[in-house]
Amino acid sequence: MKDKLAKIKKYLKSRNKFILQDPVSFEQKFSLTLTKSSTLFVGFALFLIIGVIFYFIISYTSLRNCIPGFPKNASELYEINKENREKIQSLEQKTTSRDKWINNLQSILNNEDTISITDVQELIASDSTADYKNIIFERSQEDSTLRKRLANQKLNGTDKFIRNILLNMMYFEQPHSGEISRSENNDLNETHYKAKIKSKVKTCMDGVVVSKTTNSIFIQHPHNIISAYYNVSEIKPTIGSSIDRGDKIGIMRDSVLRYQLWYNGKTISSSIYSDL
């Protein structure tokens, strides 16, 4: 390695003589002695000087019009800059919309509200005339449908098995046509049906009455399934009597029917049967 460096140094230090002479008389007109290292330096300096000269010629003469894409004047530069700013702003808006869409989808997957206070604050900041006091926070029909589909997709193997029994073997029917809401307390799952007082309550599947009180009734169904009905009055079936799907059990005692469905000693989540 040292030998190579020594050879390089020796090569750069070697001198060359540049001579101009008359070809007829061989008279020397001009001579210049340079080392190879100084020759490289002079060549690089000449290259920079020539490059600068060409830059100024192209930038400040009509030759620049011959270069494709080169701006012709300051107004064209302004238009290019304006167009670039508009493109950047459009991309930022699309990115913001995409991020909100992703956040909205994540909220749906997490069963959270799709409209946040942050969205309302951004609306007020961007438009002071917005009537934010009359904004109604509600889910669209498409949102509710998507939530229902996602809930069905989240069913595990056991839940799918129970759903298949209710749908294809027991021909499950809702005990009431009222609006459904879900109540979960630890391992106790309960469905609430909002209904009119004294409206009819019917059994969801064929079965046998195994227990009843003044305001509740319990029915045993095949496949170790039990249905429980609360807040019911004027209960007609007696313990031990068979009852068919869709038969009247009694009437609503108040505005909420509490309903539970048990399988193998555990309550079933209403997400399994709420859309049947």
C-alpha positions in Angstrom: 0.0 0.0 0.0 2.8 2.4 0.9 4.5 1.6 -2.4 1.4 2.5 -4.3 1.0 5.8 -2.5 4.7 6.7 -3.2 4.2 6.0 -6.9 1.2 8.2 -7.0 3.0 11.1 -5.3 6.0 10.7 -7.6 3.6 10.7 -10.6 1.9 13.9 -9.5 5.2 15.6 -8.8 6.7 14.9 -12.2 6.9 18.0 -14.4 5.6 18.6 -17.9 6.7 21.4 -20.1 4.2 23.1 -22.5 6.0 24.7 -25.4 4.8 26.8 -28.4 7.3 27.1 -31.3 7.4 28.1 -34.9 7.1 25.0 -37.1 9.4 26.5 -39.7 12.2 28.0 -37.7 11.6 26.0 -34.5 11.8 29.2 -32.6 10.3 28.9 -29.1 7.4 31.3 -28.7 6.0 30.3 -25.3 6.8 27.7 -22.7 5.2 26.7 -19.4 6.3 24.1 -16.9 3.7 22.4 -14.8 3.4 19.4 -12.5 0.7 16.9 -13.1 -1.1 17.9 -9.9 -1.2 21.6 -10.9 -2.3 20.6 -14.4 -5.4 18.9 -12.8 -6.1 22.0 -10.7 -5.9 24.3 -13.7 -8.1 22.1 -15.7 -10.7 22.0 -13.0 -10.6 25.8 -12.6 -11.1 26.2 -16.4 -14.1 23.8 -16.2 -15.8 25.8 -13.5 -15.2 29.1 -15.3 -16.6 27.8 -18.6 -19.6 26.3 -16.7 -20.4 29.7 -15.0 -20.1 31.5 -18.4 -22.6 29.0 -19.9 -25.0 29.3 -17.0 -25.2 33.1 -17.3 -25.5 32.9 -21.1 -28.4 30.5 -20.9 -30.1 32.3 -17.9 -30.0 35.8 -19.2 -30.2 35.4 -23.0 -32.8 34.1 -25.5 -31.0 30.7 -25.6 -33.0 29.7 -22.5 -36.2 29.5 -24.7 -34.6 26.6 -26.5 -34.5 24.5 -23.3 -37.8 22.5 -22.9 -39.6 23.4 -19.6 -37.5 26.4 -18.7 -39.7 29.3 -17.5 -39.8 32.2 -19.9 -40.4 35.0 -17.4 -41.3 35.8 -13.8 -45.1 35.5 -14.4 -44.6 31.9 -15.6 -42.7 31.1 -12.5 -45.5 32.6 -10.4 -48.1 30.4 -12.3 -46.0 27.3 -11.8 -45.6 28.1 -8.1 -49.4 28.7 -7.8 -50.2 25.5 -9.5 -47.8 23.6 -7.2 -49.4 25.1 -4.1 -52.9 24.1 -5.3 -51.7 20.6 -5.9 -50.2 20.4 -2.5 -53.4 21.8 -0.9 -55.5 19.2 -2.8 -53.3 16.4 -1.6 -53.5 17.6 2.0 -57.3 17.7 1.8 -57.4 14.2 0.3 -55.0 13.0 3.1 -57.2 14.6 5.8 -60.4 13.0 4.3 -58.7 9.7 4.1 -57.5 9.9 7.7 -61.1 10.8 8.9 -62.5 7.9 6.9 -60.0 5.5 8.5 -60.8 6.9 12.0 -64.5 6.6 11.3 -64.1 3.0 10.2 -62.0 2.2 13.3 -64.8 3.8 15.4 -67.4 1.5 13.7 -65.2 -1.6 14.3 -64.8 -0.5 18.0 -68.6 0.1 18.3 -68.1 3.7 19.1 -69.9 6.9 17.8 -68.8 7.9 14.3 -69.1 11.7 15.0 -66.6 13.1 17.5 -66.4 16.5 19.3 -63.2 17.2 17.4 -65.1 17.0 14.1 -67.6 19.6 15.4 -64.9 21.9 16.7 -63.1 21.8 13.3 -66.4 22.6 11.6 -67.0 25.6 13.9 -63.4 26.8 13.3 -63.7 26.5 9.5 -67.2 28.0 9.2 -68.4 30.4 11.9 -71.9 30.4 10.3 -72.5 26.7 11.0 -75.6 26.0 13.1 -73.7 23.6 15.4 -76.4 23.8 18.1 -78.8 21.9 15.9 -76.4 19.2 14.9 -78.1 15.8 15.5 -75.8 12.9 16.4 -77.3 9.9 14.8 -76.1 6.9 12.9 -77.2 6.6 9.2 -78.9 3.4 8.0 -75.7 2.4 6.1 -73.8 2.8 9.4 -76.2 0.6 11.3 -76.2 -2.0 8.5 -72.4 -2.1 8.5 -72.3 -2.5 12.3 -74.8 -5.4 12.1 -72.6 -7.1 9.4 -69.5 -6.6 11.5 -71.2 -8.0 14.6 -72.2 -11.2 12.6 -68.6 -11.5 11.3 -67.2 -11.4 14.8 -69.2 -14.5 15.8 -66.9 -17.3 17.0 -67.5 -21.0 16.3 -69.9 -21.6 19.3 -72.0 -18.5 18.4 -72.3 -19.6 14.8 -73.4 -23.1 16.0 -76.1 -21.5 18.3 -77.3 -19.2 15.5 -77.6 -22.1 13.2 -79.8 -24.0 15.7 -82.0 -21.0 16.2 -82.4 -20.2 12.5 -82.5 -23.6 10.8 -83.7 -26.0 13.5 -85.9 -23.9 15.9 -87.1 -21.3 13.4 -86.6 -18.5 16.0 -89.0 -15.5 16.0 -88.7 -12.3 18.0 -90.9 -12.3 21.0 -92.0 -8.7 20.2 -91.8 -6.3 17.2 -90.5 -3.4 19.4 -87.2 -1.6 19.0 -84.3 -3.8 20.2 -81.6 -2.6 22.6 -78.8 -4.7 24.2 -78.0 -4.9 27.9 -74.8 -6.7 29.1 -73.8 -7.0 32.8 -70.8 -9.1 33.3 -71.8 -12.6 31.9 -75.6 -11.8 31.9 -76.8 -10.8 28.4 -80.3 -9.4 28.1 -82.3 -7.9 25.3 -84.8 -5.1 25.7 -87.8 -4.6 23.5 -89.3 -1.1 23.6 -93.1 -1.6 23.2 -96.5 -0.2 24.0 -98.1 -1.2 27.3 -100.5 -4.1 27.0 -99.1 -5.1 23.6 -98.9 -8.9 22.9 -95.9 -10.9 23.9 -95.4 -14.2 22.1 -93.1 -17.2 22.5 -90.0 -17.3 20.2 -89.9 -21.1 19.7 -91.7 -24.3 20.5 -91.2 -25.4 24.1 -92.6 -26.3 27.5 -93.3 -23.9 30.4 -90.9 -24.8 33.3 -91.5 -21.8 35.6 -93.6 -18.7 36.0 -94.3 -15.8 38.4 -96.7 -13.0 38.4 -94.6 -11.0 35.9 -92.2 -13.6 34.3 -92.2 -16.9 32.5 -89.5 -19.4 31.6 -89.8 -21.8 28.7 -87.6 -24.9 28.0 -86.8 -25.5 24.3 -85.0 -28.4 22.6 -81.2 -28.4 22.4 -80.9 -27.3 26.0 -82.2 -23.7 25.3 -84.3 -21.7 27.7 -86.1 -18.4 27.0 -87.0 -16.0 29.8 -89.6 -13.2 29.6 -89.8 -10.4 32.2 -92.3 -7.5 32.7 -95.1 -9.6 31.4 -98.7 -9.7 32.9 -101.8 -11.8 32.3 -99.6 -14.9 31.7 -102.0 -17.6 30.5 -99.7 -20.8 30.0 -99.3 -23.0 33.1 -96.2 -24.9 34.3 -95.8 -28.1 32.3 -98.0 -27.0 29.3 -96.6 -27.1 25.8 -96.5 -23.9 23.8 -95.9 -23.4 20.1 -93.8 -20.8 18.4 -95.7 -17.5 18.0 -98.4 -18.3 20.7 -99.4 -15.5 23.0 -97.7 -15.6 26.4 -99.2 -12.5 27.9 -99.2 -8.7 27.5 -96.6 -6.0 28.3 -96.7 -4.8 31.9 -94.8 -1.6 31.0 -92.9 -0.1 28.1 -89.9 -2.5 28.1 -89.9 -6.3 27.6 -86.8 -7.9 29.2 -85.8 -11.0 27.4 -83.1 -13.6 28.0 -82.0 -16.6 25.9 -80.0 -19.3 27.7 -77.9 -22.1 26.2 -76.1 -24.7 28.3 -76.5 -22.5 31.4 -75.2 -19.3 29.9 -77.0 -16.3 28.5 -76.6 -15.8 24.7 -75.6 -12.3 23.4 -78.4 -10.6 21.5 -76.0 -10.1 18.6 -76.6 -13.7 17.7 -80.3 -13.5 17.2 -81.3 -9.8 17.1 -81.5 -9.8 13.2 -83.3 -13.1 12.8 
